[in-house]
Structure formats: structure tokens, C-alpha cells
């Protein structure tokens, strides 16, 4: 629990909470319950007289130029609405007398009023039927007690005299358990804002949250790396497949750079050897991950827990002295079978231009690459047996070169193929491309490629642990880093592809 309470994690949680709170607050603001409220706003205030007091200069034509009292007139459109969440009845107006609201136009004078309801709310005109329902004198206009449901409104077109533009208009009155509020209004000449004030506030807060979270991820934390999201310190050993070892080693080095305080050691000795080491101890090994070329056989050990990591390509390589560029599956079987009757001992049987004895180089029984090779090309046959790992079998002639050898790693196989003129071996495609004096050959007409589904010599790389990795441990953190995190980019090569992509996931499951 103490490890979780890091500064980065706390800031991340608080920032996330603020982001969620801003969104929830915006929704609440729009739908918040309100008291009884009468809202008013001036939607238009236009000076139509020729006076010069307040307002801007204008040209006037027609009856506005000669109507009595219009020389300093102003037209104001005033909206009165129920701005709250509760209905307002006649009894909810608390003013004394028959009137509910008073409009104060400051130093102007009210000359006439037109009541304008919405077309589907014409019944509101009934409250203005009495000649005394509206009274006005000097700068005051008294309005009747009009009941309004939430959202209902009516408008007043008011003719004022005095030369001003109606900018100081106010509405007064009393509402039970509520009040009167001036609401925002946009002039007919103004452009509406692109975003409302709540929307702008939410946008600013969410942007700040995103910047804060990005800073937590991108800015290095403290020296032991625990201040960074996803970093776990400690010690871990990576073992197993030698073919997949370069990829794993590169990802481990990258993890250690990103997460100081972690020590990850690579010790690849073959898939089977790594799996045996993982389960050899009576106590659970939480500090060890074994990578295997291919899935472990069902029932091999109930303690093993694995997950697919990548799809890898392997290749047959031959010495550059040979002109062979393609091998059929049956020819590959003949090069490696233990059956003397079917064994191909000279390259001349495949390529007349290459009358050279075959030296077949294989992997030891601990190799997952060998198991994949045997299952794919030998079927029920077996490779020749040797007395010990790394041992070689000759052809029975004194002084003759060995015809078959078992070697412990892909690097050894590639190196021996490069040194022996008639040698053939199988390695990961990465080693095949980067070893001098060897070249990969096509199989059944398909060149080695991760992108060619017709190329057969591929295998799924699995990561095995002693039981499911404990959340918060280094093994779990590194596997997440490798499979779905930044380390996954190390798997994207011409020779390997990560399993967790839309294209590769079906192949890894198959």
C-alpha cells in the first residue's frame, strides 16, 4: 500500500477526479434545481427618434420623422420568463396591490406598451384584458400577476421617450421563496459565443487535467523509478529461448533505462532448460521469466503460467559456398532424418552444382526451436542421436568431418554454418540475416517472411512464470511493458511481430 501512495499516483488520482468532477458539474449546472425565479432580459433597444442623447447617429425616414412625441423615442423589446424550476402562480407574487412586477426605465418615460405572447400561449393575454392590468406613468411600468410554468415567457414592446437607448432598464418585484434575476441576452447585432461559459470552464479544466497526466507519464520520477506510472523496481532474470533472447535483452535494457532501480539479467540457455529452471525449486520463483519457442505441452507442470508474446520467423540457412536457394519440405526431412534409407548425405542429390557432403547442424533437445522444427518437417521421424549436447556424429570414416551436430544456441548454429562449406542449420531469421557467409533459403517456394502466411517455419513465443505474476511485482510490470507497453515496439521488426494486434492475434491463437 505504501508503494502505491507515490506522488505521481496521488496526482494522477486527484487529476482524474477533477476531470470527472468538471464534467459532472457542467451537467449539474445545466440541470440544477432552481428556486422560483422570474427572469428578464432586454432583447432589443433601438433609438428611433432624432434625438442625440445616448446612442449612435442614424438616418430617419417616414412617419418616425413627424409622429408626435417620436423625436426622441426608443423601442425596447423586453422578455419576461419563468427562469426557475417551479411554477409561479398569481399568489406567488408578493407585491402589494394588483400588480406583480414593476419595470423601471430610469430617466426615460413610458409612452406605450405592446404585449407579445408565443403563438401557442395566447391564453396569457387574458391576464392583460383588464384596462388597469397594465399601468405606466413617467419611468415606471406596472405589470399584472401573470402565472407562468417553467420556461414560459411573454414579451413587451415598449415605446420610451427621452432620447436614451434603454440600457438602464430594471425589473423589480417579490416572488415567494424566490426572486427576480436579470438573465444574459445577446443583441440582435452580436454574434453568439462559440462556447458557453460553463463549456469554456470545463474545457480549461479538462485541458489542465490532460497536461498534468501527460507530465506524470513523461517526466522522470525519483531515482528508484517508483514515481513513474508502471515502473516497479527489484531484480528479475530472463531465461529460456536463445532465438528470442536479443529481443528480450533489448526490451530489458530499455525498461531499466525507463525505470531506474530495476535490475534485469538475461541468461538464455534454451527453452526447455529455462522451463526446468523455473520449476526446479520447491519454492515459487517470482524473480524469473522463461521464454519458450512454442507452447509447453499440456500437463508439463501445473505451476507454469504462460502468455503469448510475439510471432517469430525461423529460417534454414546454408553456407555461402552452396548455390541452393530453395528446399522442399521432403528435402529438409532427408537432410535431418535419422533413417539411413531416407537420409541425404551429399548436396549433389539436391543441387548438381554442389557436390559437397552435407553437414547438418541442429539444436539440443532443450531447444524450443528444435521442437518446432521436428514437428513441422520430420513428422514421426527423429533426428540422429548424440551422446551428449554439442556432440557430433561422423560418417564412420576416420578423419572425416562430422555429418550431424547438436549445438546449444542459435548463435552457435549460425557461426558453425558460416565456417563449414557444406553446412545447413536452422536459426531465427534475425540471426540468418546478420551472420556473414550464410544465406537463408526458401521453403517450398516461400522466402522467409513474417508477412507471408504461406511461409511455414514460424512459431509463437511464450513467456512463462511460476504461477500467475503477482500484480505490482517486477515480473508482472515487465511483461506488461513488453506485451502492451512501450517495450512492444521492440517486437515490431521484419522477423517478429507482437501478438496483440488485430492481424496477429488470430495467428497467435491458432
C-alpha positions as CSV (number, residue, x, y, z in Angstrom):
1,X,0.0,0.0,0.0
2,X,2.9,2.4,0.8
3,X,4.4,1.8,-2.6
4,X,1.1,2.9,-4.2
5,X,1.0,6.2,-2.3
6,X,3.6,7.8,-4.5
7,X,3.4,11.5,-5.6
8,X,2.7,10.6,-9.2
9,X,-0.1,8.2,-8.3
10,X,-1.8,10.7,-5.9
11,X,-1.6,13.5,-8.5
12,X,-3.0,11.1,-11.2
13,X,-6.0,10.2,-9.0
14,X,-6.7,13.8,-8.0
15,X,-6.4,15.0,-11.6
16,X,-8.7,12.3,-12.8
17,X,-11.2,13.2,-10.0
18,X,-11.1,16.8,-11.1
19,X,-11.7,15.9,-14.7
20,X,-14.7,13.8,-13.8
21,X,-15.9,16.4,-11.4
22,X,-15.7,19.1,-14.0
23,X,-17.9,17.1,-16.4
24,X,-20.4,16.2,-13.7
25,X,-20.5,19.8,-12.5
26,X,-21.3,21.0,-16.0
27,X,-24.2,18.6,-16.3
28,X,-25.5,19.6,-12.9
29,X,-25.2,23.3,-13.7
30,X,-27.4,22.9,-16.8
31,X,-29.9,20.7,-14.9
32,X,-29.6,22.1,-11.4
33,X,-32.8,22.6,-9.4
34,X,-33.6,26.3,-9.1
35,X,-36.0,28.3,-6.8
36,X,-39.0,30.2,-8.1
37,X,-37.4,32.8,-10.3
38,X,-38.6,35.4,-12.7
39,X,-36.0,36.2,-15.3
40,X,-35.9,39.3,-17.6
41,X,-33.7,40.4,-20.4
42,X,-33.6,43.3,-22.9
43,X,-33.5,41.7,-26.3
44,X,-33.6,44.9,-28.3
45,X,-33.1,48.6,-27.5
46,X,-33.3,50.8,-30.6
47,X,-33.5,54.6,-30.7
48,X,-35.9,55.5,-33.5
49,X,-36.2,59.3,-32.8
50,X,-33.9,62.0,-34.0
51,X,-32.5,63.0,-30.6
52,X,-28.8,62.8,-29.9
53,X,-28.9,61.7,-26.2
54,X,-27.1,58.4,-25.9
55,X,-26.9,56.0,-28.8
56,X,-25.4,56.5,-32.2
57,X,-26.3,58.8,-35.1
58,X,-28.8,57.5,-37.6
59,X,-30.9,58.5,-40.6
60,X,-34.7,58.5,-40.1
61,X,-37.5,58.5,-42.8
62,X,-41.2,58.2,-43.0
63,X,-43.7,58.6,-40.1
64,X,-40.9,58.4,-37.5
65,X,-40.0,61.9,-38.6
66,X,-43.4,63.6,-37.9
67,X,-45.3,61.5,-35.3
68,X,-46.0,63.5,-32.1
69,X,-43.5,62.6,-29.4
70,X,-41.3,60.4,-31.6
71,X,-38.4,62.9,-32.0
72,X,-36.6,61.3,-29.0
73,X,-38.3,57.8,-29.0
74,X,-36.7,54.4,-28.2
75,X,-38.1,50.9,-28.8
76,X,-37.3,48.3,-26.3
77,X,-38.1,44.6,-26.5
78,X,-38.3,43.1,-23.0
79,X,-38.6,39.4,-22.3
80,X,-40.3,38.2,-19.0
81,X,-39.9,34.5,-18.3
82,X,-40.1,31.8,-15.6
83,X,-36.4,31.1,-15.2
84,X,-36.8,28.7,-12.3
85,X,-37.7,25.0,-11.9
86,X,-41.1,25.6,-10.2
87,X,-44.4,27.0,-11.5
88,X,-45.3,30.6,-10.4
89,X,-48.9,31.3,-9.6
90,X,-50.7,34.7,-9.1
91,X,-50.3,34.1,-5.3
92,X,-46.6,33.7,-5.6
93,X,-46.2,37.4,-6.4
94,X,-45.6,39.2,-3.0
95,X,-46.1,42.9,-4.1
96,X,-48.9,44.8,-2.5
97,X,-51.8,45.7,-4.8
98,X,-53.0,44.0,-8.0
99,X,-49.7,44.3,-9.9
100,X,-46.8,41.7,-9.6
101,X,-43.8,43.4,-11.3
102,X,-42.5,46.9,-11.9
103,X,-40.3,47.9,-14.8
104,X,-38.1,50.9,-14.1
105,X,-36.7,52.5,-17.2
106,X,-34.6,55.0,-15.3
107,X,-34.7,58.6,-16.6
108,X,-36.9,57.7,-19.7
109,X,-40.7,57.8,-19.9
110,X,-43.0,55.1,-20.9
111,X,-45.3,56.1,-23.8
112,X,-47.0,52.8,-24.9
113,X,-46.7,49.0,-24.5
114,X,-47.5,46.0,-26.7
115,X,-47.8,42.5,-25.1
116,X,-46.5,39.7,-27.3
117,X,-47.0,36.1,-26.2
118,X,-45.8,33.0,-28.0
119,X,-48.3,31.7,-30.6
120,X,-49.2,28.6,-28.5
121,X,-49.5,30.6,-25.3
122,X,-52.1,33.2,-26.4
123,X,-54.0,32.4,-23.2
124,X,-51.6,34.7,-21.3
125,X,-53.2,37.7,-23.0
126,X,-56.2,37.1,-20.7
127,X,-54.2,38.5,-17.8
128,X,-53.9,41.8,-19.7
129,X,-57.6,42.1,-20.7
130,X,-58.5,44.5,-17.9
131,X,-57.7,48.1,-18.8
132,X,-56.0,48.5,-15.5
133,X,-53.9,45.3,-15.8
134,X,-51.0,47.5,-17.0
135,X,-50.3,50.9,-15.7
136,X,-47.5,53.3,-16.6
137,X,-46.5,56.7,-15.7
138,X,-43.2,58.6,-16.0
139,X,-40.4,56.0,-15.8
140,X,-42.4,53.1,-14.2
141,X,-44.4,50.3,-15.9
142,X,-46.6,48.1,-13.6
143,X,-47.3,44.5,-14.9
144,X,-50.0,42.1,-13.7
145,X,-49.6,38.9,-11.8
146,X,-49.1,36.5,-14.7
147,X,-48.8,32.8,-13.8
148,X,-46.0,31.1,-15.6
149,X,-44.9,27.5,-15.9
150,X,-41.2,26.8,-16.0
151,X,-39.8,28.1,-19.3
152,X,-43.0,30.1,-20.2
153,X,-42.5,33.7,-21.2
154,X,-44.0,36.7,-22.8
155,X,-42.5,39.8,-24.4
156,X,-43.2,43.6,-24.1
157,X,-42.5,46.0,-26.9
158,X,-42.2,49.3,-25.1
159,X,-42.1,52.8,-26.6
160,X,-40.0,55.2,-24.5
161,X,-39.3,58.9,-24.7
162,X,-36.3,60.8,-23.5
163,X,-33.6,60.1,-26.1
164,X,-31.8,57.2,-24.3
165,X,-31.3,53.7,-25.6
166,X,-32.9,51.8,-22.7
167,X,-29.7,50.4,-21.3
168,X,-30.6,51.1,-17.6
169,X,-33.9,49.2,-17.5
170,X,-34.6,47.0,-14.4
171,X,-37.4,44.9,-13.2
172,X,-38.4,44.8,-9.5
173,X,-40.9,42.8,-7.5
174,X,-41.2,40.0,-5.0
175,X,-41.6,36.2,-5.5
176,X,-42.4,33.8,-2.7
177,X,-39.4,31.5,-2.0
178,X,-37.5,33.0,-4.9
179,X,-36.7,36.2,-6.6
180,X,-36.1,38.2,-9.8
181,X,-32.9,37.9,-11.8
182,X,-31.6,39.6,-14.9
183,X,-30.5,36.9,-17.4
184,X,-28.0,37.1,-20.2
185,X,-29.1,38.3,-23.5
186,X,-27.5,38.6,-26.9
187,X,-28.2,41.7,-29.0
188,X,-29.5,41.1,-32.5
189,X,-26.3,42.6,-33.8
190,X,-24.0,40.4,-31.7
191,X,-22.6,37.1,-32.7
192,X,-23.3,34.3,-30.2
193,X,-20.2,32.8,-28.5
194,X,-18.9,29.6,-29.8
195,X,-18.9,28.1,-26.3
196,X,-21.0,28.9,-23.2
197,X,-19.2,30.0,-20.0
198,X,-19.7,26.6,-18.4
199,X,-18.4,24.9,-21.5
200,X,-15.3,27.1,-21.5
201,X,-14.7,26.4,-17.9
202,X,-15.0,22.6,-18.4
203,X,-12.7,22.8,-21.4
204,X,-10.0,24.6,-19.4
205,X,-10.2,22.2,-16.5
206,X,-10.1,19.1,-18.7
207,X,-7.1,20.5,-20.6
208,X,-5.3,21.1,-17.4
209,X,-6.0,17.5,-16.3
210,X,-4.7,16.1,-19.5
211,X,-1.5,18.2,-19.2
212,X,-1.0,17.0,-15.7
213,X,-1.4,13.4,-16.5
214,X,0.9,13.7,-19.5
215,X,3.6,15.3,-17.2
216,X,3.3,12.4,-14.8
217,X,3.9,9.9,-17.6
218,X,6.6,11.8,-19.5
219,X,8.6,13.5,-16.7
220,X,11.0,11.1,-14.9
221,X,10.2,10.4,-11.3
222,X,12.6,9.9,-8.4
223,X,15.8,7.9,-8.6
224,X,14.2,4.5,-7.9
225,X,11.7,4.8,-10.7
226,X,8.6,4.3,-8.5
227,X,7.4,7.8,-9.2
228,X,6.6,6.9,-12.8
229,X,3.4,5.2,-13.8
230,X,4.0,1.4,-14.4
231,X,7.6,1.3,-13.0
232,X,8.5,-1.3,-10.5
233,X,12.0,-1.8,-9.0
234,X,13.7,-5.0,-8.0
235,X,15.6,-7.9,-9.6
236,X,14.5,-10.2,-12.4
237,X,16.1,-12.9,-14.5
238,X,15.1,-13.7,-18.1
239,X,15.9,-17.1,-19.4
240,X,14.8,-19.6,-22.0
241,X,14.9,-19.2,-25.8
242,X,18.2,-18.2,-27.3
243,X,16.5,-17.3,-30.5
244,X,14.2,-14.8,-28.9
245,X,17.0,-13.6,-26.5
246,X,18.1,-10.5,-28.5
247,X,14.6,-9.1,-28.5
248,X,14.1,-9.8,-24.8
249,X,17.5,-8.3,-23.9
250,X,16.8,-5.1,-25.8
251,X,13.4,-4.7,-24.1
252,X,15.0,-5.3,-20.7
253,X,17.7,-2.7,-21.3
254,X,15.0,-0.2,-22.3
255,X,12.9,-1.0,-19.2
256,X,15.9,-0.4,-16.9
257,X,16.6,3.0,-18.6
258,X,12.9,4.0,-18.2
259,X,12.7,2.6,-14.6
260,X,15.9,3.1,-12.6
261,X,16.1,0.9,-9.6
262,X,15.3,-2.3,-11.6
263,X,18.0,-4.9,-12.4
264,X,17.1,-7.4,-15.2
265,X,19.5,-10.1,-16.2
266,X,19.3,-12.1,-19.4
267,X,20.5,-15.7,-19.2
268,X,19.2,-17.6,-22.3
269,X,20.1,-21.3,-22.3
270,X,17.3,-22.8,-24.4
271,X,13.5,-23.0,-24.0
272,X,13.4,-26.4,-22.1
273,X,16.3,-25.5,-19.9
274,X,14.6,-22.3,-18.9
275,X,11.4,-24.0,-18.1
276,X,13.1,-26.6,-16.0
277,X,14.9,-23.9,-14.0
278,X,11.6,-22.2,-13.4
279,X,10.0,-25.2,-11.7
280,X,13.1,-26.9,-10.3
281,X,12.8,-25.2,-6.9
282,X,10.2,-26.2,-4.3
283,X,9.5,-22.5,-3.6
284,X,7.7,-20.3,-6.1
285,X,10.1,-18.3,-8.4
286,X,8.8,-14.8,-8.6
287,X,12.1,-13.4,-9.9
288,X,12.3,-15.5,-13.1
289,X,10.6,-15.4,-16.5
290,X,11.3,-18.2,-19.1
291,X,10.7,-17.6,-22.8
292,X,9.8,-20.6,-24.9
293,X,9.7,-21.1,-28.7
294,X,6.2,-22.6,-28.8
295,X,3.6,-23.6,-26.1
296,X,4.6,-26.0,-23.3
297,X,2.8,-29.4,-23.7
298,X,-0.3,-29.7,-21.6
299,X,0.4,-31.2,-18.2
300,X,4.1,-30.4,-18.3
301,X,3.8,-28.6,-15.0
302,X,0.7,-27.3,-13.2
303,X,2.8,-24.4,-11.9
304,X,3.6,-22.9,-15.3
305,X,1.6,-19.9,-16.4
306,X,2.2,-18.6,-19.9
307,X,1.0,-15.9,-22.3
308,X,1.7,-15.4,-25.9
309,X,4.1,-12.5,-26.6
310,X,5.2,-12.5,-30.3
311,X,5.1,-14.3,-33.6
312,X,8.7,-15.2,-34.7
313,X,10.1,-16.4,-38.0
314,X,12.8,-19.0,-38.4
315,X,14.9,-20.0,-41.4
316,X,17.0,-22.7,-42.9
317,X,20.5,-21.3,-43.6
318,X,23.3,-22.7,-45.7
319,X,26.9,-21.8,-46.2
320,X,27.5,-19.3,-49.0
321,X,29.6,-21.8,-50.9
322,X,26.4,-23.6,-51.7
323,X,24.2,-22.3,-54.5
324,X,21.0,-23.8,-53.0
325,X,18.2,-21.1,-52.7
326,X,15.1,-23.3,-52.1
327,X,14.4,-26.5,-50.2
328,X,11.3,-28.6,-50.4
329,X,9.9,-30.0,-47.1
330,X,10.8,-33.5,-48.2
331,X,14.4,-32.5,-48.9
332,X,14.6,-30.8,-45.4
333,X,13.4,-34.1,-43.9
334,X,16.1,-36.0,-45.8
335,X,18.8,-33.7,-44.5
336,X,17.9,-34.3,-40.9
337,X,16.3,-37.7,-40.6
338,X,17.9,-40.5,-38.6
339,X,16.7,-43.1,-41.1
340,X,19.7,-44.1,-43.1
341,X,17.5,-45.1,-46.1
342,X,16.0,-41.6,-46.4
343,X,19.0,-39.5,-45.4
344,X,20.6,-37.1,-47.9
345,X,24.3,-37.1,-47.2
346,X,25.5,-35.1,-50.3
347,X,24.3,-31.8,-51.7
348,X,24.6,-33.2,-55.2
349,X,21.3,-35.0,-54.7
350,X,19.6,-31.7,-54.4
351,X,21.9,-29.4,-56.4
352,X,24.2,-31.0,-59.0
353,X,26.4,-27.8,-58.9
354,X,27.1,-28.5,-55.2
355,X,28.9,-31.9,-54.9
356,X,29.7,-31.3,-51.2
357,X,29.0,-33.6,-48.2
358,X,26.1,-32.4,-46.0
359,X,26.9,-31.2,-42.5
360,X,23.5,-30.8,-40.8
361,X,23.6,-28.6,-37.7
362,X,20.8,-28.9,-35.2
363,X,19.9,-27.7,-31.7
364,X,19.9,-29.8,-28.5
365,X,16.8,-31.3,-27.1
366,X,16.3,-28.3,-24.7
367,X,15.6,-26.1,-27.7
368,X,12.1,-24.9,-28.5
369,X,13.3,-24.1,-32.0
370,X,14.3,-27.7,-32.5
371,X,10.9,-29.0,-31.2
372,X,9.1,-26.7,-33.7
373,X,11.5,-27.8,-36.5
374,X,11.0,-31.5,-35.8
375,X,7.2,-31.2,-35.5
376,X,7.0,-29.2,-38.8
377,X,9.4,-31.1,-41.0
378,X,10.2,-34.6,-39.6
379,X,6.7,-35.7,-38.5
380,X,7.1,-39.1,-36.8
381,X,10.8,-39.3,-37.7
382,X,13.6,-38.3,-35.4
383,X,16.9,-36.6,-35.8
384,X,20.1,-38.6,-35.2
385,X,21.0,-39.1,-31.5
386,X,24.3,-37.9,-30.0
387,X,26.0,-39.0,-26.8
388,X,25.9,-35.5,-25.2
389,X,24.8,-31.9,-26.0
390,X,27.1,-30.4,-28.5
391,X,28.2,-33.9,-29.6
392,X,28.8,-34.7,-33.3
393,X,28.3,-37.8,-35.4
394,X,30.8,-38.7,-38.2
395,X,30.1,-40.8,-41.2
396,X,32.3,-43.7,-39.9
397,X,35.4,-42.7,-42.0
398,X,38.4,-41.8,-40.0
399,X,39.3,-38.1,-40.3
400,X,36.0,-37.2,-42.0
401,X,34.1,-34.1,-41.0
402,X,31.1,-34.6,-38.7
403,X,27.8,-35.1,-40.7
404,X,25.5,-34.1,-37.8
405,X,25.9,-31.9,-34.7
406,X,23.7,-30.6,-31.9
407,X,24.5,-27.1,-30.6
408,X,23.2,-25.2,-27.6
409,X,22.2,-21.8,-29.2
410,X,21.1,-20.2,-32.4
411,X,24.3,-18.1,-32.4
412,X,26.4,-21.3,-32.3
413,X,24.5,-22.9,-35.2
414,X,24.8,-19.7,-37.4
415,X,28.5,-19.5,-36.6
416,X,29.2,-23.1,-37.5
417,X,27.2,-22.9,-40.7
418,X,29.3,-19.9,-41.7
419,X,32.5,-21.9,-41.1
420,X,31.7,-25.2,-42.8
421,X,31.3,-25.2,-46.6
422,X,28.6,-27.9,-46.7
423,X,26.7,-26.9,-43.6
424,X,23.0,-26.3,-43.2
425,X,21.2,-25.3,-40.0
426,X,18.1,-23.6,-38.6
427,X,18.0,-20.4,-36.7
428,X,15.8,-17.4,-36.1
429,X,15.6,-15.2,-39.1
430,X,17.3,-12.3,-37.3
431,X,20.5,-14.5,-36.9
432,X,20.1,-15.6,-40.5
433,X,20.1,-12.0,-41.8
434,X,23.1,-10.8,-39.7
435,X,25.5,-13.7,-39.8
436,X,28.1,-13.3,-42.6
437,X,28.9,-16.1,-45.1
438,X,25.4,-17.7,-44.8
439,X,22.2,-17.1,-46.6
440,X,18.6,-18.2,-45.8
441,X,16.7,-20.4,-48.3
442,X,13.1,-20.5,-49.3
443,X,10.9,-23.4,-48.2
444,X,8.5,-24.8,-50.7
445,X,9.0,-21.7,-52.8
446,X,8.2,-19.2,-50.0
447,X,11.0,-16.9,-48.8
448,X,11.3,-16.4,-45.0
449,X,8.9,-13.5,-44.1
450,X,6.6,-12.6,-41.2
451,X,4.2,-11.2,-43.7
452,X,3.8,-14.3,-45.9
453,X,1.2,-16.6,-44.4
454,X,2.4,-19.3,-46.8
455,X,5.7,-19.5,-45.2
456,X,5.5,-22.4,-42.7
457,X,8.5,-22.1,-40.4
458,X,7.1,-19.7,-37.8
459,X,6.5,-20.1,-34.1
460,X,4.8,-18.3,-31.2
461,X,7.0,-17.0,-28.4
462,X,5.5,-17.6,-25.0
463,X,6.5,-16.0,-21.6
464,X,6.2,-18.5,-18.7
465,X,6.2,-17.7,-15.0
466,X,5.9,-19.8,-11.9
467,X,2.2,-19.2,-11.4
468,X,0.4,-16.0,-12.5
469,X,2.6,-13.0,-11.8
470,X,1.6,-11.0,-8.7
471,X,0.2,-7.6,-9.5
472,X,2.6,-4.9,-8.5
473,X,5.7,-7.2,-8.9
474,X,8.5,-6.7,-11.3
475,X,7.7,-9.8,-13.4
476,X,4.1,-8.5,-14.0
477,X,5.4,-5.0,-14.7
478,X,8.0,-6.1,-17.2
479,X,5.6,-8.4,-19.1
480,X,3.0,-5.6,-19.3
481,X,5.8,-3.3,-20.6
482,X,6.9,-5.9,-23.2
483,X,3.5,-7.1,-24.4
484,X,1.3,-4.0,-24.3
485,X,3.5,-1.1,-23.2
486,X,6.4,0.8,-24.7
487,X,8.6,-2.4,-25.0
488,X,6.2,-3.7,-27.6
489,X,7.9,-1.6,-30.2
490,X,10.9,-3.9,-29.8
491,X,8.8,-6.7,-31.1
492,X,7.9,-4.8,-34.4
493,X,10.7,-6.0,-36.8
494,X,10.9,-7.8,-40.1
495,X,11.5,-11.0,-38.1
496,X,9.0,-10.6,-35.2
497,X,5.6,-9.2,-34.7
498,X,3.7,-8.6,-31.4
499,X,0.8,-11.0,-30.8
500,X,-1.6,-8.3,-29.6
501,X,-2.5,-6.7,-32.9
502,X,-5.7,-7.2,-34.9
503,X,-3.8,-9.0,-37.7
504,X,-1.6,-11.2,-35.5
505,X,-3.9,-12.2,-32.7
506,X,-5.7,-14.9,-34.7
507,X,-2.4,-16.4,-35.8
508,X,-1.1,-16.4,-32.2
509,X,-4.3,-18.1,-31.0
510,X,-4.1,-20.7,-33.8
